[in-house]
Structures are given as structure tokens and as C-alpha cells.
Amino acid sequence: MEAFDYIQAAKGDRLMDREYEDRTESIRIAVQRAYELKGIPLPSGSDFQFVVNEVGRKVESMYPYMTSQELSILTEQGVAGELGRETKPTASAIFGWMAAYMTCDARKEALREYQRNLRWRGNQDGPSPDDVVELNRAAEQRAILALWAEYKTAGRLSDDHLDGYVAMALDGALKRGLFAVKDEHWDYARKLAREDYKHQQGIRGIGAVLNYTPAFRAKRHLLEMCFNGQRQSGRDLVVNS
């Protein structure tokens, strides 16, 4: 991997920043993908869930800053034999892949160099906590308004938008109480996200879902559902700061 790849992966969305269910679903996708890349069948339901649970515990206890992008990359490298001799995705093997990836010299040097070059208006320490809150608030507001304007015109959200961007808009909308979302809405959105995964995998191969994030894809579907309801009500969407 190039230094740029390590940096981009580390800048992704942290697994521990997600709700438990979404985090577990992301880990489940990564483990399932490892079995598919290896070309071996998934273990039985309870054995498969054991691996998923153990990987989740390892992330929580040892690698709280690991991103979903890093987990996707290391499972691919692990199966390919780039992170050790064990290539079958057992829980212990994945633990070894995680350690090898997160502690490799190339990754550490790439991130050190990135930190050395990082500047925030001349301040090496980066933005203050208050700055971060304000930047996030403004970004959410812009995203909600931009996506709503697009949906009003086209009746859908463009595929060009990254799922993470759309997910940020939904999170901001829910924090502001713009939509009333029930459990059954979430369940249906997650169902659609799982169908998306299967479709992409079947049509374009496993490479098409390398950066697939189930939580983000579900939020994309849920935001479109919310926008559809808003448009049908005939009322515009008012987004307060």
C-alpha cells in the first residue's frame, strides 16, 4: 500500500463512533467478505456470530480508533497472505491481521508524516472542540438543504453522493427533530441496504463493495424515505442552525 492509502483509510469513519448495531453489521460484512475472498463457505450461524463478536470485542478493547475502511483493507490483505501466514479468517487469524496492519512501520510512518504536515490556520494542534462542533453543525445544515433541494427537483438522490455524506445529513436532520422515524422505518432501510450489498456483489463482483458501509447505505435509504414523506406533505423543509 502507498502512504496515501494508509492516510485515507485512517481518516475514515471510526467503528467505535457508531451505534452498537451498526458497528456489528459493519464487522459482519467484513468477516463475511473475508470468507468469500478466501473461497470457503461461511461457518454455521453460531460459529460465524462468534467470530463477529470476538472481532468487535478486539476493536473495542485494543483498536478503538480503527476505521471501517481499515477493517475492509486488512481483511483483504489478510486473506491474500500479506499480513501473516494464516489466511483462513478465524477469530485468531483476524486478530493477527489487525495487529500486523495497525502496527506496521509503513502505516505508522505515513501517519506521522501526515501529522507533521497537518496545519490548521497555522495551528499544529488542529481546531478547538468548539470549532469542531460549529464546523459539524454548519456541514450538516448545508448537506440537508442541498440534498433536499435535489430531491425536490429530481425525486431521488444522485448516486454521485457518497453514502457517508448522505448519512451525515440524516444524522443532522434527526438531531434537529426534522423527521419522526420509527423502528419499522429503520428495519426497512436496513433491509434495502442488505439488498443493495447483494446486488452489487452479484453484478460487479466483490471489489464493488470494498468500501460498502451498511450503516451509511441504510441511512441513505432512510433519508430518501423521509424526504419522500416531506414532499408528499406539500410542506417545505425548514432547517434551523
Secondary structure, DSSP 8 states (H G I E B T S, - for coil): --HHHHHHHHTS-BGGGS-HHHHHHHHHHHHHHHHHHHT-----HHHHHHHHHHHHHHHHHH-TT-BHHHHHHHHHHHHTTTT-S--S--HHHHHHHHHHHHH-HHHHHHHHHHHHH--BTTBTT---HHHHHHHHHHHHHHHHHHHHHHHHHHSS--TTS-HHHHHHHHHHHHHTT-----HHHHHHHHHHHHHHHHHHHHHH-GGGGTT--HHHHHHHHHHHHHHHHHHHHT-------
